[in-house]
Amino acid sequence: MAGKMDQIIVIADSDSDYLEWAAKHLSVDGIEVLTTSKSDEALKLFTDKAADLLVADFNLAPMNGLELLKKVRLNHPNSMVLLTGAISSTNVIIEAMKLGASDVLRKEALNFELRPAAERALQAAEQTKLAAEAQAESPIPAQQASNDLIIGRSPAMQDVYKLVGRVARADAPVLITGESGVGKEVVSNAVHKFSRRANAEYVTINCAAIPSNLLESELFGHEKGAFTGAVGQRIGRFEQCDKGTLFLDEIGDMPMEVQSKLLRVLQSGEFSRVGGNLTLQSDVRILAATNKTLEEEVKNGTFREDLFYRLNVVRIHIPPLRRRVEDIQLLAEFFLTKQSRRITLSAEAAELLVGYRWPGNVRELENTIQRACVLATGNVLLPQDIPLGDGGRDDSPKERQKRALRRAAERFIAVATEEDDVFEIAAREITLAALDSANGDEAATAKQLGITKAALKKKIGE
């Protein structure tokens, strides 16, 4: 077993023959294995030696395996504990995992499963220590951003912030576009919060979630007897948020008949309740969002062209998460603080998140972090704690190359000074690295770099 230096395993079992076998089975250079037949001695050994892994049988005395697990996890929340034994009930496995066991192994399978399970646990213990050390040195950036309405530091999101600041000063309609889950409602909320209407009503309507025959009544209200079930007068959202802001989410799904009435409000500020003759006035700012391409909907005849132009005074487009990878870790850490301020993200888990394509965007990321917090056995999220969809991770050679280059660039930029010519240094080092990997073969190097041999010679000369 390939182990890390200075790691300690404590094995507790009442079977002396098993203890002898397990100690030999798990002993390698850099790993010390300690054994005991009693659970109280195991707890003392684990604590005194600051061990990395406890392998304990369910059938121990004076505490059984589950009780020992509780005690260890109470004093060492990030500790790795493997429970073994003859398991008669699935409830025992569920209880052990609920208490934070890293794995539960049946005794008859230990010949095949003990070593790989111990390797995984030791690797997780090492990652947890590194993450805890990094966290102690540098606070979570998301904590600093927890008061921000929108989270993100990518250039694309910086452009969004600037637009939000500009449009917040005016009362013009704003059309917010982007894929499902990118955070259109968050941006809409920010526009309202920074506007002069911030202290007035902010109402959200999802046009796709309300049946077409009820959407008109929801927006404009209705009079008693206007339709079957209208037992009294109802105030619509336009009356409710007079002087405020109305956010129309998924406006691309609004029925054509409702679009006509909305256009009238945008043009004149006037509307009537369903079944009523009275003309009402309302001063409402409209913010609208869609994941559809409204230009295409206009061509297809499913969206009014005149309404489109009324709504598209200012457009804020939010790019998908895969186009702003700089924001992924920041968002993940922000969502962690919402779930539990005690849980942090390991470097390996962060790399896994950054390498995923996030087809569901920010919404999928938040749900993933929420599930990971439920599944995590310690205070540090590890890669194995994070459930990702099969179709989201791009593991093509080109994408892996991009991720590796991005990580190297981040480390280099972090230590670069104002006097450094970053592009020149990067080009030189990449050229030298390619030459080394090709053992000095200029033709192979040029092919690897995607340049001509003459261009390579020029670079070498420089």
PyMOL commands that set and color helices and strands:
alter all, ss='L'
color gray80, all
select helices_A, chain A and resi 16-26+39-48+65-75+90-98+107-137+141-144+155-168+184-193+212-220+237-240+251-253+256-268+294-299+305-311+321-323+325-339+347-354+361-375+383-385+397-415+422-437+442-449+453-461
alter helices_A, ss='H'
color red, helices_A
select strands_A, chain A and resi 7-12+31-36+53-57+80-85+103-106+174-177+202-206+245-249+270-271+280-281+285-290+314-317+344-345+380-381
alter strands_A, ss='S'
color yellow, strands_A
deselect
rebuild
show_as cartoon
